[in-house]
Amino acid sequence: MDSVTPVTDETFDEEVRNAEVPVCSSTTGRPGARRAARWRRSSRSLADENAGDIKIVKVDVDREPLLADAAGVEGLPTLVLYQGGREVRRLVGARPKHVLEMELGLADGVDAAA
């Protein structure tokens, strides 16, 4: 089972806005692109390593263009951190996993909402 949950327009509120833990919404497209593949591996790894502390969901812009538009996605990949159903951080562009951990507050002693 994939540790990153796919979301659609129909499941977004349930999976993201109503979640009990912070949620990172990872928005990508074109599965064959090298950067997209690296981003998916990093997202999966973050989800596995932080299970229970943070939830990682994915939005495929090719399948869910209205959801991506509603979320204000202007570049790929985009990662949005939600806490309590509200956006607290947005990252656009590919980053190495260790940088994502720092920017999302998953590294020791770092607060993502700060």
Backbone as ProteinMPNN parsed JSONL, in Angstrom:
{"seq_chain_A": "MDSVTPVTDETFDEEVRNAEVPVCSSTTGRPGARRAARWRRSSRSLADENAGDIKIVKVDVDREPLLADAAGVEGLPTLVLYQGGREVRRLVGARPKHVLEMELGLADGVDAAA", "coords_chain_A": {"N_chain_A": [[0.843, -1.187, 0.0], [0.496, 2.219, -0.804], [2.099, 4.815, 0.93], [1.471, 7.415, 0.575], [-1.385, 9.203, 0.197], [-3.7, 9.336, -2.426], [-5.655, 12.139, -3.433], [-8.823, 13.499, -4.347], [-11.118, 15.857, -5.815], [-13.46, 15.23, -4.537], [-12.609, 13.922, -2.194], [-10.915, 15.631, -0.837], [-11.606, 17.458, 1.325], [-12.226, 15.655, 3.419], [-9.793, 14.175, 3.672], [-7.825, 16.145, 3.998], [-8.64, 18.799, 5.063], [-10.125, 17.987, 7.293], [-8.404, 16.462, 8.771], [-6.678, 15.035, 11.581], [-4.014, 15.377, 12.074], [-1.161, 17.361, 10.968], [-1.121, 18.004, 7.435], [0.478, 17.386, 4.375], [0.051, 18.416, 1.185], [0.895, 17.212, -1.82], [1.423, 18.27, -4.997], [1.599, 17.222, -8.238], [2.484, 16.367, -11.642], [2.586, 14.792, -14.887], [3.793, 11.867, -14.774], [6.098, 10.609, -15.833], [8.217, 12.377, -15.764], [11.5, 13.191, -14.639], [12.063, 14.84, -12.372], [9.549, 14.81, -11.157], [9.354, 12.128, -10.458], [11.431, 11.892, -8.583], [10.462, 13.664, -6.644], [8.131, 12.296, -5.879], [9.284, 10.004, -4.7], [10.619, 11.204, -2.519], [8.401, 12.286, -1.143], [7.033, 9.926, -0.472], [8.92, 8.71, 1.179], [9.09, 10.614, 3.266], [6.481, 10.371, 4.254], [6.495, 7.713, 5.15], [8.511, 7.782, 7.135], [7.482, 9.565, 8.971], [5.028, 8.745, 9.851], [1.913, 9.054, 11.421], [2.625, 11.443, 12.614], [2.484, 13.28, 10.599], [0.604, 13.629, 7.623], [0.806, 12.664, 4.28], [-0.487, 13.63, 1.245], [-1.463, 13.241, -2.209], [-1.961, 15.142, -5.167], [-2.883, 14.844, -8.425], [-2.392, 16.842, -11.054], [-3.125, 16.448, -13.691], [-5.259, 14.718, -13.566], [-6.921, 15.927, -11.724], [-7.567, 18.777, -12.32], [-9.263, 20.92, -11.537], [-9.179, 20.864, -8.75], [-6.479, 21.433, -8.311], [-6.426, 24.035, -9.383], [-8.212, 25.298, -7.6], [-6.692, 25.184, -5.316], [-4.778, 26.989, -5.895], [-2.476, 26.322, -7.323], [0.36, 27.038, -9.112], [2.762, 26.282, -10.116], [4.81, 23.388, -10.686], [6.663, 20.889, -8.978], [4.264, 21.383, -6.317], [3.998, 21.841, -2.869], [1.899, 21.885, -0.149], [1.44, 22.743, 3.172], [-0.882, 21.926, 5.575], [-2.47, 22.79, 8.59], [-4.768, 22.056, 11.038], [-6.688, 22.234, 9.052], [-6.092, 24.521, 7.66], [-4.05, 26.376, 5.387], [-0.621, 26.671, 6.028], [1.895, 26.798, 5.047], [3.684, 26.97, 1.962], [5.383, 25.439, -0.648], [7.1, 25.705, -3.657], [8.439, 24.032, -6.354], [11.017, 21.615, -6.934], [12.841, 20.007, -4.319], [15.607, 18.763, -2.402], [15.224, 15.922, -0.213], [16.154, 16.335, 2.47], [16.046, 19.093, 2.686], [13.319, 19.569, 2.356], [12.439, 18.363, 4.744], [13.472, 20.152, 6.653], [12.169, 22.565, 5.906], [9.534, 21.876, 6.305], [9.394, 21.45, 8.963], [10.042, 18.98, 9.977], [12.506, 18.198, 10.687], [14.578, 17.797, 13.538], [13.779, 20.05, 16.114], [12.714, 22.1, 14.547], [10.147, 24.315, 13.615], [7.491, 24.161, 11.51], [5.432, 25.976, 11.028], [6.404, 28.37, 11.793]], "CA_chain_A": [[0.0, 0.0, 0.0], [1.254, 3.458, -0.901], [1.99, 5.623, 2.146], [0.985, 8.733, 0.165], [-2.794, 9.017, -0.163], [-4.209, 10.182, -3.505], [-6.9, 12.845, -3.122], [-9.596, 14.048, -5.458], [-11.995, 16.953, -5.403], [-14.46, 14.663, -3.633], [-12.035, 13.444, -0.929], [-9.98, 16.611, -0.287], [-12.009, 17.942, 2.651], [-12.098, 14.569, 4.388], [-8.395, 13.769, 3.846], [-6.929, 17.271, 4.308], [-9.208, 19.811, 5.962], [-10.643, 17.378, 8.517], [-7.392, 15.565, 9.344], [-6.282, 15.314, 12.963], [-2.584, 15.687, 12.081], [-0.812, 18.207, 9.826], [-1.168, 17.323, 6.143], [1.197, 17.973, 3.246], [-0.547, 18.1, -0.095], [1.919, 17.223, -2.857], [0.773, 18.393, -6.301], [2.529, 16.935, -9.328], [1.902, 15.948, -12.911], [3.483, 14.081, -15.793], [4.509, 10.862, -13.987], [7.371, 10.188, -16.41], [9.264, 13.384, -15.585], [12.505, 12.798, -13.653], [11.852, 15.588, -11.13], [8.317, 14.323, -10.532], [9.661, 10.821, -9.856], [12.234, 12.166, -7.386], [9.539, 14.29, -5.69], [7.27, 11.228, -5.351], [10.097, 9.184, -3.781], [10.825, 11.988, -1.293], [7.113, 12.353, -0.444], [6.773, 8.597, 0.08], [9.871, 8.519, 2.271], [8.645, 11.474, 4.369], [5.273, 9.776, 4.813], [6.888, 6.502, 5.884], [9.336, 8.117, 8.301], [6.761, 10.44, 9.9], [3.663, 8.224, 9.986], [1.284, 9.411, 12.689], [2.93, 12.839, 12.93], [2.09, 14.078, 9.445], [0.003, 12.833, 6.557], [1.155, 13.161, 2.952], [-1.463, 13.297, 0.213], [-1.011, 13.696, -3.525], [-2.94, 15.618, -6.139], [-2.392, 14.749, -9.802], [-3.034, 17.95, -11.769], [-3.691, 15.979, -14.951], [-6.534, 14.069, -13.258], [-7.716, 16.804, -10.853], [-7.201, 20.171, -12.613], [-10.078, 21.87, -10.774], [-8.655, 20.867, -7.389], [-5.213, 22.178, -8.368], [-6.792, 25.448, -9.561], [-8.808, 25.788, -6.35], [-5.615, 25.302, -4.336], [-3.869, 28.05, -6.328], [-1.223, 25.749, -7.807], [0.835, 27.749, -10.296], [3.973, 25.63, -10.583], [4.967, 22.006, -10.234], [5.716, 20.404, -7.987], [3.864, 22.277, -5.225], [3.675, 21.162, -1.62], [1.207, 22.795, 0.768], [1.272, 22.204, 4.513], [-2.111, 22.333, 6.241], [-2.633, 22.448, 10.009], [-6.13, 22.421, 11.412], [-7.459, 22.508, 7.85], [-5.697, 25.806, 7.057], [-2.714, 26.413, 4.809], [0.356, 27.392, 6.839], [3.176, 26.882, 4.339], [3.627, 26.55, 0.559], [6.682, 25.294, -1.295], [6.965, 25.445, -5.086], [9.705, 23.608, -6.944], [11.63, 20.417, -6.357], [13.867, 20.2, -3.298], [16.081, 17.51, -1.817], [14.443, 15.484, 0.94], [16.592, 16.953, 3.731], [15.566, 20.476, 2.675], [11.885, 19.464, 2.648], [12.287, 18.092, 6.174], [13.706, 21.403, 7.392], [11.14, 23.557, 5.584], [8.243, 21.411, 6.83], [9.48, 21.288, 10.411], [10.182, 17.568, 10.324], [13.84, 18.028, 11.24], [14.555, 18.054, 14.979], [13.873, 21.422, 16.6], [12.24, 23.07, 13.563], [8.697, 24.483, 13.611], [7.1, 24.468, 10.13], [4.509, 27.121, 10.959], [7.092, 29.594, 12.234]], "C_chain_A": [[0.886, 1.248, 0.0], [1.024, 4.293, 0.351], [1.535, 7.05, 1.855], [-0.412, 8.533, -0.414], [-3.193, 9.91, -1.33], [-5.502, 10.869, -3.063], [-7.519, 13.375, -4.404], [-10.409, 15.216, -4.926], [-13.007, 16.46, -4.37], [-13.883, 14.288, -2.267], [-11.143, 14.472, -0.227], [-10.361, 17.067, 1.118], [-11.813, 16.868, 3.713], [-10.628, 14.261, 4.703], [-7.494, 14.899, 4.341], [-7.536, 18.204, 5.354], [-9.689, 19.233, 7.292], [-9.632, 16.453, 9.199], [-7.01, 16.006, 10.755], [-4.805, 15.656, 13.096], [-2.296, 16.652, 10.939], [-0.761, 17.377, 8.539], [-0.346, 18.101, 5.134], [0.52, 17.494, 1.983], [0.51, 18.296, -1.17], [1.234, 17.211, -4.213], [1.805, 18.234, -7.398], [1.747, 16.599, -10.587], [2.937, 15.188, -13.708], [4.347, 13.052, -15.067], [5.864, 10.461, -14.544], [8.508, 11.171, -16.19], [10.202, 12.996, -14.44], [12.313, 13.529, -12.327], [10.609, 15.11, -10.397], [8.568, 12.988, -9.836], [10.463, 11.005, -8.573], [11.353, 12.745, -6.279], [8.643, 13.234, -5.061], [8.045, 10.336, -4.377], [10.311, 9.912, -2.465], [9.541, 12.056, -0.479], [6.81, 11.027, 0.238], [7.666, 8.331, 1.287], [9.474, 9.36, 3.486], [7.406, 10.887, 5.042], [5.613, 8.555, 5.655], [7.594, 6.837, 7.191], [8.589, 8.923, 9.356], [5.312, 10.018, 10.09], [3.129, 8.539, 11.381], [1.524, 10.854, 13.091], [2.472, 13.784, 11.825], [1.544, 13.132, 8.391], [0.386, 13.477, 5.23], [0.083, 12.686, 1.979], [-0.946, 13.824, -1.117], [-2.185, 14.077, -4.4], [-2.276, 15.545, -7.507], [-3.118, 15.814, -10.617], [-3.651, 17.519, -13.088], [-5.061, 15.343, -14.73], [-7.475, 14.978, -12.47], [-7.386, 18.283, -11.099], [-8.003, 21.195, -11.82], [-9.598, 21.976, -9.334], [-7.346, 21.651, -7.335], [-5.482, 23.677, -8.537], [-7.336, 26.039, -8.269], [-7.751, 25.987, -5.271], [-4.587, 26.367, -4.743], [-2.521, 27.539, -6.802], [-0.834, 26.435, -9.107], [2.103, 27.137, -10.869], [4.059, 24.233, -10.008], [6.425, 21.698, -9.96], [5.415, 21.484, -6.949], [3.523, 21.427, -4.014], [3.074, 22.184, -0.672], [1.038, 22.083, 2.097], [0.017, 22.803, 5.123], [-2.046, 21.903, 7.691], [-4.0, 22.941, 10.43], [-6.981, 22.81, 10.222], [-7.1, 23.792, 7.135], [-4.277, 25.73, 6.523], [-1.786, 27.238, 5.694], [1.695, 27.55, 6.128], [2.99, 26.347, 2.926], [5.035, 26.546, -0.01], [6.449, 24.964, -2.762], [8.348, 25.127, -5.632], [10.297, 22.429, -6.195], [12.737, 20.796, -5.384], [14.353, 18.837, -2.846], [15.301, 17.196, -0.542], [14.865, 16.181, 2.226], [16.151, 18.419, 3.811], [14.064, 20.499, 2.957], [11.648, 19.243, 4.134], [12.472, 19.358, 6.998], [12.575, 22.393, 7.153], [9.756, 23.17, 6.107], [8.255, 21.203, 8.332], [9.589, 19.859, 10.857], [11.578, 17.25, 10.836], [13.765, 18.403, 12.721], [14.704, 19.545, 15.278], [13.383, 22.486, 15.636], [10.719, 23.1, 13.591], [8.271, 24.96, 12.233], [6.24, 25.712, 10.045], [5.181, 28.426, 11.341], [7.466, 30.47, 11.074]], "O_chain_A": [[1.889, 1.317, 0.71], [-0.115, 4.46, 0.788], [1.246, 7.811, 2.778], [-0.601, 7.796, -1.382], [-3.043, 11.128, -1.241], [-6.34, 10.259, -2.4], [-6.839, 13.655, -5.392], [-10.386, 15.516, -3.732], [-13.364, 17.187, -3.442], [-14.606, 14.332, -1.271], [-10.66, 14.208, 0.874], [-9.517, 17.062, 2.014], [-11.288, 17.149, 4.79], [-10.263, 14.104, 5.868], [-6.505, 14.643, 5.028], [-6.968, 18.365, 6.434], [-9.66, 19.923, 8.31], [-9.996, 15.73, 10.127], [-7.02, 17.195, 11.074], [-4.385, 16.173, 14.131], [-3.107, 16.76, 10.019], [-0.404, 16.199, 8.56], [-0.454, 19.324, 5.042], [0.427, 16.291, 1.741], [0.968, 19.415, -1.403], [0.54, 16.252, -4.55], [2.762, 19.003, -7.486], [0.516, 16.555, -10.588], [4.053, 14.97, -13.235], [5.51, 13.326, -14.771], [6.716, 10.006, -13.781], [9.666, 10.82, -16.414], [9.75, 12.528, -13.396], [12.391, 12.909, -11.266], [10.603, 15.013, -9.17], [8.05, 12.747, -8.746], [10.194, 10.334, -7.577], [11.48, 12.363, -5.115], [8.412, 13.257, -3.852], [7.51, 9.955, -3.336], [10.198, 9.305, -1.4], [9.575, 11.901, 0.742], [6.381, 11.002, 1.392], [7.213, 7.79, 2.295], [9.517, 8.871, 4.615], [7.299, 10.906, 6.268], [5.079, 8.384, 6.751], [7.305, 6.243, 8.231], [9.01, 8.966, 10.512], [4.463, 10.836, 10.447], [3.805, 8.319, 12.385], [0.725, 11.435, 13.826], [2.118, 14.935, 12.08], [1.97, 11.982, 8.285], [0.298, 14.695, 5.078], [-0.216, 11.495, 1.898], [-0.11, 14.726, -1.163], [-3.241, 13.445, -4.385], [-1.214, 16.131, -7.713], [-4.322, 15.705, -10.847], [-4.597, 18.148, -13.563], [-5.929, 15.417, -15.6], [-8.694, 14.817, -12.54], [-6.964, 18.974, -10.172], [-7.467, 22.244, -11.464], [-9.608, 23.063, -8.756], [-7.132, 22.443, -6.418], [-4.826, 24.496, -7.893], [-6.967, 27.15, -7.885], [-7.894, 26.855, -4.41], [-3.631, 26.614, -4.008], [-1.521, 28.25, -6.696], [-1.588, 26.423, -10.08], [2.479, 27.447, -11.999], [3.459, 23.931, -8.976], [7.315, 22.201, -10.646], [6.22, 22.389, -6.733], [2.836, 20.411, -4.129], [3.672, 23.23, -0.42], [0.55, 20.953, 2.148], [-0.138, 24.022, 5.185], [-1.62, 20.789, 7.997], [-4.351, 24.1, 10.208], [-7.896, 23.623, 10.351], [-7.714, 24.134, 6.124], [-3.408, 25.1, 7.126], [-2.115, 28.364, 6.068], [2.536, 28.342, 6.552], [2.24, 25.396, 2.706], [5.781, 27.516, 0.125], [5.689, 24.05, -3.081], [9.306, 25.864, -5.399], [10.105, 22.27, -4.99], [13.469, 21.764, -5.59], [13.605, 17.861, -2.897], [14.785, 18.095, 0.121], [14.003, 16.584, 3.007], [15.908, 18.927, 4.906], [13.587, 21.348, 3.71], [10.761, 19.86, 4.723], [11.714, 19.609, 7.934], [12.073, 22.997, 8.101], [8.908, 24.034, 6.327], [7.241, 20.821, 8.916], [9.264, 19.543, 12.001], [11.816, 16.162, 11.36], [12.957, 19.25, 13.102], [15.611, 20.211, 14.78], [13.61, 23.672, 15.875], [10.071, 22.054, 13.592], [8.647, 26.058, 11.822], [6.324, 26.442, 9.057], [4.572, 29.489, 11.22], [8.05, 31.536, 11.268]]}, "name": "protein", "num_of_chains": 1, "seq": "MDSVTPVTDETFDEEVRNAEVPVCSSTTGRPGARRAARWRRSSRSLADENAGDIKIVKVDVDREPLLADAAGVEGLPTLVLYQGGREVRRLVGARPKHVLEMELGLADGVDAAA"}
